[in-house]
Amino acid sequence: MTDTNIQKLSERLDAILGRIAILESILPQGTEAPPSNYKPLPSQDHGPITHRLDQELTSKGVGLRRFVRCPPDYYQQPLEFRQSCLQAHSTNHLCKTIIMQNTRIDQPLPGTQLTDVSNGKYYMVLVQYAARLNAEKLRNIVKNHTNGKLSKKMINIRLVAEEISDELSGFGHNSVTPVGIKTRLPIIMSHRIAALVPDFFWLGAGEVDLKVGISAGEFIEAYKPIVADCTYDDDDDGGE
């Protein structure tokens, strides 16, 4: 066996061991038992939306994923309850997807499409539930990715109206996800999600009671988000 083959074999083994470590750490130790009405989604119980999202993740090479059905009162409960439903490693691993818009421009910048990072109008933002979006940081991110075509005075990033979110995403309130979305949009992903240990975070999955857990590393490789600091620091008492 040549040195090149040995090197490739070693790299493959490291990758396999890394995946095993992530899988072993997905189920947390010492958390409260899930509520009595918690029911993981059986592998044979894929509905049409789940099947569509699962197919897209497969096509994009996202291997580490898990779908879970949650109780009807999931969103009426604290983050600790939600963590136990999903058996997430921590509340910091619970994330949401929101669609933001620049209210100071009416249409995407000339020569761009909604899918372009430089479109300047709509962005999909992935952030932890435990964190707070920082509008000033978001504004700087958009400015930096519109190639200087927008000044700060031309950027005012705000949450879109629910009907616009529904139309762009194809999903309703509390079920928006970048996976299987109707209209592709640039994604801004909090750098804190990318740095999570273990590397497995939870998002909505197209239905209010359905969630999907994904490897952050594999998500970044597949969906090419802008990974940036878009939230307040822990010691910052500002707020949205």
C-alpha positions as a Markdown table, in Angstrom:
| # | Residue | x | y | z |
|---|---|---|---|---|
| 1 | Met | 0.0 | 0.0 | 0.0 |
| 2 | Thr | 1.4 | 3.4 | -1.0 |
| 3 | Asp | 1.8 | 6.3 | 1.3 |
| 4 | Thr | -1.0 | 8.1 | -0.6 |
| 5 | Asn | -3.4 | 5.2 | 0.0 |
| 6 | Ile | -2.5 | 5.1 | 3.6 |
| 7 | Gln | -3.1 | 8.8 | 4.0 |
| 8 | Lys | -6.5 | 8.5 | 2.3 |
| 9 | Leu | -7.4 | 5.5 | 4.5 |
| 10 | Ser | -6.4 | 7.5 | 7.6 |
| 11 | Glu | -8.5 | 10.5 | 6.5 |
| 12 | Arg | -11.5 | 8.3 | 5.9 |
| 13 | Leu | -11.1 | 6.6 | 9.3 |
| 14 | Asp | -10.9 | 10.0 | 11.0 |
| 15 | Ala | -14.1 | 11.1 | 9.2 |
| 16 | Ile | -15.9 | 7.9 | 10.3 |
| 17 | Leu | -14.8 | 8.3 | 13.9 |
| 18 | Gly | -15.9 | 11.9 | 13.9 |
| 19 | Arg | -19.4 | 10.9 | 12.7 |
| 20 | Ile | -19.6 | 8.3 | 15.5 |
| 21 | Ala | -18.6 | 10.8 | 18.1 |
| 22 | Ile | -21.4 | 13.2 | 16.9 |
| 23 | Leu | -23.9 | 10.4 | 16.9 |
| 24 | Glu | -22.9 | 9.3 | 20.4 |
| 25 | Ser | -23.3 | 12.9 | 21.7 |
| 26 | Ile | -26.7 | 13.6 | 20.1 |
| 27 | Leu | -28.6 | 12.1 | 23.0 |
| 28 | Pro | -27.7 | 14.2 | 26.1 |
| 29 | Gln | -26.9 | 12.8 | 29.5 |
| 30 | Gly | -28.8 | 13.6 | 32.6 |
| 31 | Thr | -31.7 | 15.6 | 31.0 |
| 32 | Glu | -35.3 | 15.3 | 32.2 |
| 33 | Ala | -37.4 | 12.5 | 30.7 |
| 34 | Pro | -39.5 | 13.5 | 27.7 |
| 35 | Pro | -43.1 | 14.4 | 28.5 |
| 36 | Ser | -45.6 | 11.5 | 28.5 |
| 37 | Asn | -47.2 | 12.6 | 25.2 |
| 38 | Tyr | -43.8 | 12.9 | 23.4 |
| 39 | Lys | -43.5 | 10.5 | 20.4 |
| 40 | Pro | -40.5 | 10.3 | 18.1 |
| 41 | Leu | -41.5 | 10.0 | 14.5 |
| 42 | Pro | -41.1 | 6.3 | 13.4 |
| 43 | Ser | -38.9 | 5.8 | 10.3 |
| 44 | Gln | -41.9 | 4.4 | 8.4 |
| 45 | Asp | -44.2 | 7.3 | 9.4 |
| 46 | His | -43.0 | 9.9 | 6.9 |
| 47 | Gly | -45.7 | 12.2 | 5.7 |
| 48 | Pro | -45.4 | 14.0 | 2.3 |
| 49 | Ile | -43.6 | 17.0 | 3.7 |
| 50 | Thr | -41.2 | 14.9 | 5.7 |
| 51 | His | -40.5 | 12.7 | 2.7 |
| 52 | Arg | -39.8 | 15.8 | 0.6 |
| 53 | Leu | -37.4 | 17.3 | 3.1 |
| 54 | Asp | -35.7 | 14.0 | 3.7 |
| 55 | Gln | -35.2 | 13.6 | -0.1 |
| 56 | Glu | -33.6 | 17.1 | -0.4 |
| 57 | Leu | -31.3 | 16.4 | 2.5 |
| 58 | Thr | -30.2 | 13.2 | 0.9 |
| 59 | Ser | -29.6 | 14.8 | -2.4 |
| 60 | Lys | -27.5 | 17.5 | -0.8 |
| 61 | Gly | -25.4 | 14.9 | 1.1 |
| 62 | Val | -26.7 | 15.7 | 4.6 |
| 63 | Gly | -26.4 | 12.3 | 6.3 |
| 64 | Leu | -26.7 | 13.3 | 10.0 |
| 65 | Arg | -30.4 | 14.1 | 10.5 |
| 66 | Arg | -33.4 | 13.0 | 12.6 |
| 67 | Phe | -37.1 | 13.9 | 12.4 |
| 68 | Val | -39.2 | 14.2 | 15.6 |
| 69 | Arg | -42.9 | 14.8 | 16.2 |
| 70 | Cys | -43.6 | 17.1 | 19.2 |
| 71 | Pro | -46.6 | 17.5 | 21.5 |
| 72 | Pro | -49.3 | 20.0 | 20.5 |
| 73 | Asp | -48.4 | 22.4 | 23.3 |
| 74 | Tyr | -44.7 | 22.5 | 22.3 |
| 75 | Tyr | -44.6 | 26.2 | 21.7 |
| 76 | Gln | -46.5 | 27.0 | 24.9 |
| 77 | Gln | -43.7 | 25.4 | 27.0 |
| 78 | Pro | -40.3 | 26.7 | 28.1 |
| 79 | Leu | -37.1 | 25.8 | 26.2 |
| 80 | Glu | -36.2 | 23.1 | 28.7 |
| 81 | Phe | -39.4 | 21.3 | 27.9 |
| 82 | Arg | -38.7 | 21.6 | 24.2 |
| 83 | Gln | -35.2 | 20.3 | 24.7 |
| 84 | Ser | -36.5 | 17.2 | 26.5 |
| 85 | Cys | -39.0 | 16.6 | 23.6 |
| 86 | Leu | -36.2 | 16.5 | 21.1 |
| 87 | Gln | -33.6 | 15.1 | 23.5 |
| 88 | Ala | -31.4 | 17.9 | 22.3 |
| 89 | His | -28.0 | 18.4 | 23.9 |
| 90 | Ser | -28.9 | 21.8 | 25.3 |
| 91 | Thr | -31.4 | 24.6 | 24.9 |
| 92 | Asn | -28.7 | 26.4 | 22.8 |
| 93 | His | -29.2 | 23.6 | 20.2 |
| 94 | Leu | -32.8 | 24.7 | 19.6 |
| 95 | Cys | -32.9 | 27.1 | 16.6 |
| 96 | Lys | -35.4 | 28.8 | 14.4 |
| 97 | Thr | -35.7 | 30.1 | 10.9 |
| 98 | Ile | -37.0 | 33.6 | 10.2 |
| 99 | Ile | -37.3 | 35.6 | 7.0 |
| 100 | Met | -36.2 | 39.2 | 7.2 |
| 101 | Gln | -36.5 | 42.0 | 4.7 |
| 102 | Asn | -34.8 | 45.3 | 3.9 |
| 103 | Thr | -37.8 | 47.7 | 4.2 |
| 104 | Arg | -35.8 | 50.5 | 2.5 |
| 105 | Ile | -35.8 | 48.9 | -1.0 |
| 106 | Asp | -38.8 | 47.7 | -2.9 |
| 107 | Gln | -37.2 | 45.1 | -5.1 |
| 108 | Pro | -34.0 | 43.0 | -5.2 |
| 109 | Leu | -31.0 | 45.0 | -6.5 |
| 110 | Pro | -30.8 | 45.3 | -10.3 |
| 111 | Gly | -29.1 | 42.3 | -11.9 |
| 112 | Thr | -29.8 | 40.0 | -8.9 |
| 113 | Gln | -32.3 | 37.4 | -8.1 |
| 114 | Leu | -33.8 | 36.5 | -4.7 |
| 115 | Thr | -31.3 | 33.6 | -4.5 |
| 116 | Asp | -28.3 | 35.9 | -4.7 |
| 117 | Val | -26.5 | 36.8 | -1.5 |
| 118 | Ser | -26.3 | 40.4 | -2.9 |
| 119 | Asn | -30.0 | 40.7 | -3.6 |
| 120 | Gly | -30.4 | 43.2 | -0.8 |
| 121 | Lys | -34.1 | 42.6 | -0.1 |
| 122 | Tyr | -34.8 | 39.2 | 1.5 |
| 123 | Tyr | -32.7 | 37.0 | 3.8 |
| 124 | Met | -33.4 | 33.9 | 5.7 |
| 125 | Val | -31.8 | 33.9 | 9.2 |
| 126 | Leu | -31.0 | 31.0 | 11.4 |
| 127 | Val | -30.6 | 31.8 | 15.0 |
| 128 | Gln | -30.8 | 30.1 | 18.4 |
| 129 | Tyr | -34.0 | 30.6 | 20.4 |
| 130 | Ala | -31.7 | 31.4 | 23.4 |
| 131 | Ala | -30.1 | 34.3 | 21.5 |
| 132 | Arg | -31.3 | 37.7 | 20.4 |
| 133 | Leu | -31.0 | 39.1 | 16.9 |
| 134 | Asn | -29.0 | 42.3 | 16.6 |
| 135 | Ala | -30.4 | 44.5 | 13.9 |
| 136 | Glu | -27.2 | 46.6 | 13.6 |
| 137 | Lys | -25.1 | 43.5 | 13.0 |
| 138 | Leu | -27.6 | 42.2 | 10.4 |
| 139 | Arg | -27.5 | 45.5 | 8.6 |
| 140 | Asn | -23.7 | 45.3 | 8.4 |
| 141 | Ile | -23.8 | 41.8 | 7.1 |
| 142 | Val | -26.2 | 42.8 | 4.3 |
| 143 | Lys | -24.1 | 45.9 | 3.5 |
| 144 | Asn | -21.0 | 43.8 | 3.2 |
| 145 | His | -22.7 | 41.3 | 0.9 |
| 146 | Thr | -24.3 | 43.8 | -1.5 |
| 147 | Asn | -20.9 | 44.8 | -2.9 |
| 148 | Gly | -21.2 | 48.4 | -1.6 |
| 149 | Lys | -24.4 | 49.0 | -3.6 |
| 150 | Leu | -26.3 | 49.9 | -0.5 |
| 151 | Ser | -25.3 | 52.4 | 2.2 |
| 152 | Lys | -26.3 | 51.9 | 5.8 |
| 153 | Lys | -29.1 | 54.5 | 5.3 |
| 154 | Met | -30.6 | 52.2 | 2.6 |
| 155 | Ile | -30.8 | 49.2 | 4.9 |
| 156 | Asn | -33.4 | 48.6 | 7.6 |
| 157 | Ile | -33.7 | 44.9 | 8.3 |
| 158 | Arg | -37.0 | 43.8 | 9.9 |
| 159 | Leu | -39.1 | 40.6 | 10.2 |
| 160 | Val | -41.4 | 40.2 | 7.2 |
| 161 | Ala | -45.2 | 40.1 | 7.6 |
| 162 | Glu | -46.5 | 36.6 | 8.2 |
| 163 | Glu | -48.3 | 36.4 | 4.9 |
| 164 | Ile | -45.0 | 37.3 | 3.0 |
| 165 | Ser | -43.2 | 34.6 | 5.0 |
| 166 | Asp | -45.8 | 32.1 | 4.1 |
| 167 | Glu | -45.7 | 33.0 | 0.4 |
| 168 | Leu | -41.9 | 33.0 | 0.2 |
| 169 | Ser | -41.3 | 29.8 | 2.2 |
| 170 | Gly | -44.4 | 27.7 | 1.5 |
| 171 | Phe | -44.6 | 27.0 | 5.2 |
| 172 | Gly | -46.7 | 28.5 | 8.0 |
| 173 | His | -45.9 | 30.1 | 11.3 |
| 174 | Asn | -43.5 | 28.0 | 13.5 |
| 175 | Ser | -42.8 | 25.6 | 10.6 |
| 176 | Val | -40.5 | 27.7 | 8.4 |
| 177 | Thr | -37.3 | 25.9 | 7.4 |
| 178 | Pro | -34.6 | 26.4 | 4.8 |
| 179 | Val | -35.0 | 22.7 | 3.8 |
| 180 | Gly | -37.5 | 22.2 | 1.0 |
| 181 | Ile | -38.4 | 25.9 | 1.0 |
| 182 | Lys | -40.6 | 27.2 | -1.9 |
| 183 | Thr | -38.4 | 30.2 | -2.8 |
| 184 | Arg | -34.7 | 29.9 | -2.3 |
| 185 | Leu | -33.3 | 32.8 | -0.3 |
| 186 | Pro | -29.8 | 33.7 | 0.9 |
| 187 | Ile | -29.2 | 32.2 | 4.4 |
| 188 | Ile | -27.5 | 34.0 | 7.3 |
| 189 | Met | -26.6 | 31.5 | 10.0 |
| 190 | Ser | -25.5 | 32.6 | 13.4 |
| 191 | His | -21.9 | 31.8 | 14.0 |
| 192 | Arg | -23.0 | 30.3 | 17.4 |
| 193 | Ile | -24.9 | 27.6 | 15.7 |
| 194 | Ala | -21.8 | 26.7 | 13.6 |
| 195 | Ala | -19.8 | 26.4 | 16.8 |
| 196 | Leu | -22.2 | 24.2 | 18.7 |
| 197 | Val | -20.8 | 21.1 | 20.4 |
| 198 | Pro | -22.0 | 18.5 | 19.6 |
| 199 | Asp | -22.4 | 19.5 | 16.0 |
| 200 | Phe | -26.2 | 18.8 | 15.8 |
| 201 | Phe | -28.9 | 21.5 | 15.9 |
| 202 | Trp | -32.7 | 21.5 | 15.6 |
| 203 | Leu | -35.0 | 23.4 | 13.3 |
| 204 | Gly | -38.6 | 23.5 | 12.2 |
| 205 | Ala | -39.4 | 21.0 | 9.5 |
| 206 | Gly | -42.4 | 22.3 | 7.5 |
| 207 | Glu | -45.1 | 21.4 | 10.0 |
| 208 | Val | -45.7 | 23.0 | 13.4 |
| 209 | Asp | -45.2 | 19.8 | 15.3 |
| 210 | Leu | -42.3 | 18.5 | 13.2 |
| 211 | Lys | -38.7 | 19.2 | 13.9 |
| 212 | Val | -35.5 | 18.1 | 12.2 |
| 213 | Gly | -32.0 | 17.7 | 13.8 |
| 214 | Ile | -29.1 | 18.3 | 11.4 |
| 215 | Ser | -25.3 | 18.4 | 11.6 |
| 216 | Ala | -24.3 | 22.1 | 11.4 |
| 217 | Gly | -21.2 | 21.2 | 9.5 |
| 218 | Glu | -23.1 | 19.2 | 6.9 |
| 219 | Phe | -25.8 | 21.9 | 6.6 |
| 220 | Ile | -23.1 | 24.6 | 5.9 |
| 221 | Glu | -21.5 | 22.4 | 3.3 |
| 222 | Ala | -24.8 | 21.7 | 1.6 |
| 223 | Tyr | -26.6 | 25.1 | 1.8 |
| 224 | Lys | -23.6 | 27.5 | 1.8 |
| 225 | Pro | -25.0 | 30.0 | 4.3 |
| 226 | Ile | -23.4 | 33.3 | 5.3 |
| 227 | Val | -22.0 | 32.3 | 8.8 |
| 228 | Ala | -21.7 | 35.5 | 10.8 |
| 229 | Asp | -22.2 | 37.1 | 14.2 |
| 230 | Cys | -25.8 | 38.4 | 14.0 |
| 231 | Thr | -26.8 | 38.3 | 17.7 |
| 232 | Tyr | -26.2 | 40.3 | 20.8 |
| 233 | Asp | -23.3 | 39.3 | 23.0 |
| 234 | Asp | -24.1 | 37.6 | 26.3 |
| 235 | Asp | -23.0 | 40.7 | 28.3 |
| 236 | Asp | -24.9 | 43.2 | 26.0 |
| 237 | Asp | -28.1 | 44.4 | 27.5 |
| 238 | Gly | -29.5 | 45.7 | 24.2 |
| 239 | Gly | -32.5 | 44.0 | 22.7 |
| 240 | Glu | -34.8 | 43.5 | 19.8 |
